[in-house]
């Protein structure tokens, strides 16, 4: 009887362990961190991540987000498959299907203003909202967006304890932070790597080192084209698989969708916005050759809509087109103009 009882107990424990392992791998529970301070630490970090942005702002952002065209290995890539795309080529050669793997690192590149930061924030917002639109995103238990333009912390512990958690809780023991990250499926979105400070670069190195230790992480990095090789070299130095996704800008259809959403937000009356949208698209159609490149870039497209709305009756249209198509408006100038317009 004792032997049968022990056998039954062992069987139940084994079954429980298998269920726990399966649920953790699916991101549905966190029984591995279900004790004491470790669980408390996990819950506080997750709460801080979810509270970091205004839910109403996040919701509006998600509703108005318009995807740009994405290319990987010369092929179109759908947003839904961005985390499940397997490594298709190695040294220019096609990898057999049985040997393909989902990479640990996703590198996003593209020209300034093309939508890298928006894509990073969209992925973060989808995770925050519990959306299943992006395949396997919800398997990530914690997803952290690290904006390199504003990072002043040189370690993950400093960032979590001194930046992320300082406004939401004060009782988390910093010694528990990294152990928690090692026990769960953690995702890191590193935005604007090309703008990282000295401390930011040290933090990035620790993210990669942490990945090696935990073997549970996914890393998404955005960078401008001139910095892409540095990101690839960093990834290779840690012997991690990666894919390089290039943002190509709006397609013709997506530009029309983006223009409609943007113009709807500029006018209180739906009747006015519909009329203005028709007039704007007519303007684009009549000047499509001159504006072809500008309507692909979300930043240029946004400025074009604003210039058209605010200044079409003041400045000769041909001069505006000339300035835009002549590429005399630099990226920094665009940012300053947007800030100036917002502050009116």
matplotlib code that plots the C-alpha trace (Angstrom):
import matplotlib.pyplot as plt

x = [0.0, 2.9, 4.6, 1.5, 0.9, 4.5, 4.1, 0.9, 2.4, 5.4, 3.1, 1.0, 4.1, 5.5, 2.2, 2.0, 5.6, 4.8, 1.6, 3.5, 6.3, 3.8, 1.9, 5.1, 6.2, 2.9, 3.2, 0.0, 1.4, 4.5, 4.6, 8.4, 8.3, 5.4, 7.0, 7.5, 9.6, 10.3, 6.6, 6.1, 9.0, 7.6, 4.2, 5.6, 7.7, 4.8, 2.5, 5.0, 5.4, 1.6, 1.2, 4.0, 1.8, -1.6, -4.1, -6.2, -3.2, -2.0, -5.5, -5.6, -2.1, -3.0, -6.2, -4.4, -1.3, -0.7, 1.9, 4.6, 6.0, 8.5, 11.1, 13.2, 15.7, 14.1, 10.6, 7.5, 6.9, 3.6, 3.4, 1.6, 4.6, 7.3, 8.2, 7.6, 9.6, 12.3, 15.9, 15.6, 19.1, 22.7, 25.6, 23.2, 22.1, 18.6, 18.4, 16.4, 13.0, 14.0, 17.0, 15.2, 14.8, 13.0, 15.9, 16.6, 17.3, 15.1, 16.9, 14.7, 16.3, 15.2, 15.7, 15.0, 11.3, 10.3, 8.5, 11.0, 10.1, 6.4, 6.7, 8.6, 5.9, 3.2, 4.6, 4.8, 1.2, 0.0, 1.6, 0.2, -3.3, -3.0, -3.6, -3.0, -2.5, 1.2, 1.8, 3.5, 3.9, 1.8, 4.3, 6.5, 5.8, 7.6, 8.3, 10.5, 10.9, 14.3, 14.4, 18.1, 17.5, 16.6, 18.5, 21.0, 21.3, 24.3, 22.8, 19.4, 19.1, 19.6, 17.2, 14.5, 14.9, 15.9, 13.8, 10.9, 9.8, 10.6, 7.1, 5.1, 6.6, 9.3, 9.4, 11.1, 14.4, 16.8, 18.6, 15.5, 15.2, 17.7, 16.8, 13.1, 14.2, 16.2, 13.2, 10.6, 10.2, 11.5, 11.5, 13.6, 12.8, 15.9, 14.8, 17.2, 20.4, 22.3, 21.5, 22.7, 24.9, 27.9, 25.6, 23.1, 25.7, 26.6, 23.0, 22.7, 25.7, 24.0, 20.8, 22.7, 24.6, 21.4, 20.0, 22.9, 22.3, 18.5, 18.1, 14.4, 14.6, 13.7, 15.5, 14.2, 16.6, 15.9, 18.7, 19.4, 21.0, 24.5, 24.5, 23.1, 26.5, 27.4, 24.2, 24.9, 28.4, 27.2, 24.7, 27.3, 29.7, 27.1, 26.5, 22.8, 20.6, 19.0, 17.0, 17.2, 13.9, 13.9, 11.1, 10.4, 7.6, 4.0, 2.5, 0.0, -2.9, -1.5, -0.6, -4.3, -5.3, -2.8, -3.8, -7.5, -6.8, -4.5, -6.9, -9.8, -7.8, -7.3, -10.9, -13.8, -16.5, -16.6, -18.1, -15.2, -12.6, -14.1, -14.1, -10.5, -9.4, -10.8, -9.1, -5.8, -5.8, -6.6, -3.6, -1.4, -2.7, -2.0, 1.5, 2.3, 5.6, 7.1, 5.9, 6.4, 9.2, 7.7, 4.4, 6.4, 8.0, 5.6, 7.4, 7.5, 3.9, 2.8, 4.6, 3.1, -0.4, 0.3, 1.9, -1.0, -3.6, -1.9, -0.1, -1.8, -3.5, -0.3, 2.5, 2.5, 2.0, 4.7, 7.3, 6.2, 6.5, 9.9, 11.2, 9.9, 10.9, 14.3, 14.9, 16.0, 14.0, 16.4, 15.3, 16.3, 14.4, 11.4, 11.4, 11.8, 8.9, 6.6, 7.4, 6.8, 3.4, 2.4, 3.3, 1.1]
y = [0.0, 2.4, 1.6, 2.2, 5.5, 6.7, 5.6, 7.5, 10.6, 10.6, 10.2, 13.1, 15.3, 14.4, 15.3, 18.5, 19.4, 18.7, 20.9, 23.7, 23.5, 23.6, 26.5, 28.5, 27.9, 29.2, 32.3, 31.4, 31.1, 31.7, 29.0, 28.9, 32.3, 31.7, 32.0, 35.0, 38.0, 36.6, 36.5, 39.9, 41.3, 39.8, 41.3, 44.7, 44.8, 43.7, 46.2, 49.0, 48.0, 48.0, 51.3, 53.0, 54.5, 56.1, 53.3, 55.8, 57.1, 53.5, 52.6, 55.6, 54.8, 51.2, 52.2, 54.8, 52.8, 52.1, 49.5, 50.2, 47.7, 45.3, 43.3, 40.4, 38.5, 40.3, 39.1, 40.9, 40.2, 40.6, 42.3, 39.4, 37.1, 39.4, 37.2, 33.8, 34.4, 31.8, 32.3, 31.6, 32.3, 31.8, 33.4, 34.0, 30.3, 29.1, 27.0, 23.7, 23.9, 21.3, 23.4, 26.8, 28.4, 31.4, 33.8, 35.2, 38.6, 40.7, 43.7, 46.5, 49.1, 51.8, 55.5, 58.2, 58.8, 55.5, 54.2, 52.2, 53.7, 53.5, 49.8, 49.2, 51.1, 49.3, 45.9, 47.0, 48.3, 45.0, 43.1, 45.6, 45.2, 41.4, 41.3, 38.2, 40.0, 39.4, 35.6, 34.3, 37.8, 36.8, 34.0, 36.7, 37.1, 40.5, 42.8, 45.9, 48.8, 50.4, 53.8, 54.5, 58.2, 58.5, 55.7, 56.8, 53.5, 51.2, 48.0, 46.3, 46.5, 50.2, 50.7, 48.6, 49.8, 53.4, 54.2, 51.8, 51.0, 54.3, 55.8, 52.6, 50.8, 51.2, 47.8, 45.7, 44.2, 45.0, 41.7, 39.8, 41.6, 39.7, 36.2, 36.9, 37.8, 34.6, 32.4, 33.7, 34.5, 38.1, 40.2, 43.4, 46.0, 48.2, 51.3, 53.8, 51.8, 54.3, 57.0, 55.0, 56.8, 55.1, 53.9, 52.7, 50.6, 49.0, 48.2, 46.6, 44.4, 43.2, 42.5, 40.2, 38.6, 38.1, 36.3, 33.8, 33.1, 32.6, 31.3, 32.5, 36.0, 37.6, 40.8, 43.4, 46.2, 49.2, 51.1, 53.3, 51.6, 53.0, 51.3, 48.0, 46.3, 47.1, 45.5, 42.4, 42.1, 42.4, 39.6, 37.4, 37.9, 36.3, 33.5, 34.3, 33.8, 36.9, 38.3, 41.8, 43.4, 46.6, 49.1, 50.4, 52.9, 53.2, 51.4, 53.5, 52.0, 52.4, 56.0, 56.6, 54.9, 56.9, 60.2, 59.5, 58.7, 61.8, 64.2, 62.8, 63.7, 67.3, 68.2, 68.0, 67.5, 64.2, 66.0, 68.5, 65.8, 63.7, 66.8, 67.7, 64.1, 64.1, 67.5, 66.3, 63.0, 65.0, 67.2, 64.2, 62.6, 65.7, 66.0, 62.3, 62.4, 65.1, 63.7, 60.0, 59.6, 61.8, 59.9, 56.7, 58.1, 58.5, 61.5, 63.3, 62.3, 63.7, 67.0, 67.1, 66.8, 69.5, 71.9, 71.3, 72.0, 75.0, 76.7, 75.7, 79.1, 81.0, 79.4, 78.5, 74.8, 74.4, 75.9, 73.5, 70.6, 71.8, 72.0, 68.6, 66.7, 68.5, 66.9, 70.3, 69.5, 67.5, 65.0, 67.4, 70.3, 68.1, 67.3, 70.9, 71.9, 69.2, 70.4, 74.1, 73.2, 71.2, 74.1, 76.6]
z = [0.0, 0.9, -2.3, -4.4, -2.5, -3.2, -6.9, -7.1, -5.4, -7.8, -10.8, -9.6, -9.0, -12.4, -14.1, -12.2, -13.2, -16.8, -16.7, -15.0, -17.6, -20.4, -19.0, -18.3, -21.9, -23.1, -21.0, -19.0, -15.5, -13.6, -11.0, -11.1, -9.5, -7.2, -3.8, -1.6, -2.6, -6.1, -7.1, -5.5, -7.5, -10.7, -10.1, -9.3, -12.5, -14.6, -13.1, -13.7, -17.3, -17.8, -16.0, -17.8, -20.5, -20.3, -21.4, -23.3, -25.2, -25.9, -27.2, -29.5, -30.8, -31.5, -33.3, -35.5, -36.2, -39.9, -40.8, -43.3, -45.8, -44.2, -46.1, -44.9, -47.2, -50.2, -49.3, -47.9, -44.2, -42.5, -39.1, -37.6, -38.4, -37.2, -34.2, -35.9, -39.1, -39.3, -40.4, -44.1, -45.4, -44.1, -46.0, -48.9, -49.1, -48.5, -45.4, -45.6, -43.8, -41.2, -40.1, -39.8, -36.4, -35.0, -34.2, -30.8, -32.2, -34.5, -36.0, -37.4, -39.7, -42.0, -42.9, -40.3, -39.9, -41.5, -38.4, -36.4, -33.1, -33.9, -34.7, -31.4, -29.4, -31.3, -30.4, -26.8, -26.9, -28.3, -25.4, -22.8, -24.3, -24.3, -28.1, -30.1, -33.4, -33.4, -33.2, -30.0, -28.5, -25.5, -24.7, -23.4, -19.6, -19.4, -22.3, -21.7, -24.0, -23.6, -25.3, -25.8, -26.3, -22.6, -20.9, -18.3, -16.4, -17.0, -15.6, -15.8, -12.0, -12.0, -14.8, -13.2, -9.7, -10.3, -13.4, -14.1, -10.5, -8.7, -9.4, -8.8, -5.8, -3.3, -1.6, -4.2, -3.2, -6.2, -5.5, -6.7, -10.1, -12.2, -10.8, -11.8, -15.3, -15.5, -14.5, -17.0, -20.7, -20.9, -24.0, -24.6, -27.2, -27.7, -29.6, -31.3, -30.6, -32.7, -30.2, -27.1, -24.6, -22.9, -20.2, -22.8, -24.6, -21.3, -20.7, -24.1, -23.4, -20.2, -22.0, -24.4, -21.5, -19.7, -22.7, -22.7, -19.0, -19.2, -22.7, -22.6, -24.0, -27.3, -28.3, -30.7, -31.8, -34.0, -35.6, -38.6, -41.7, -41.0, -37.6, -38.7, -39.1, -35.5, -34.3, -36.4, -35.1, -31.5, -32.2, -33.8, -30.9, -28.7, -31.2, -31.6, -34.6, -36.1, -39.0, -40.4, -41.2, -43.3, -43.2, -46.7, -45.9, -46.8, -49.8, -51.9, -50.1, -46.6, -47.3, -48.1, -44.9, -42.9, -44.5, -43.7, -40.0, -39.7, -41.3, -39.2, -36.2, -37.4, -37.9, -35.4, -38.0, -39.9, -42.9, -42.9, -42.6, -45.4, -47.7, -46.7, -47.3, -50.8, -51.6, -50.1, -52.1, -55.2, -54.5, -54.0, -57.3, -59.3, -57.9, -57.5, -59.4, -57.3, -54.0, -54.6, -52.1, -49.5, -49.2, -48.4, -45.3, -42.4, -41.0, -44.3, -45.0, -41.6, -42.4, -45.8, -44.4, -41.8, -44.3, -46.7, -44.0, -42.4, -45.3, -48.6, -48.8, -47.9, -49.8, -53.4, -53.7, -56.3, -53.9, -51.1, -53.4, -54.5, -51.0, -50.1, -53.2, -53.2, -49.8, -48.4, -45.2, -43.0, -40.4, -37.6, -39.2, -39.6, -35.9, -34.9, -37.2, -35.7, -32.2, -33.2, -34.7, -31.7, -29.4, -31.3]

ax = plt.figure().add_subplot(projection="3d")
ax.plot(x, y, z, "-o")
ax.set_aspect("equal")
plt.show()
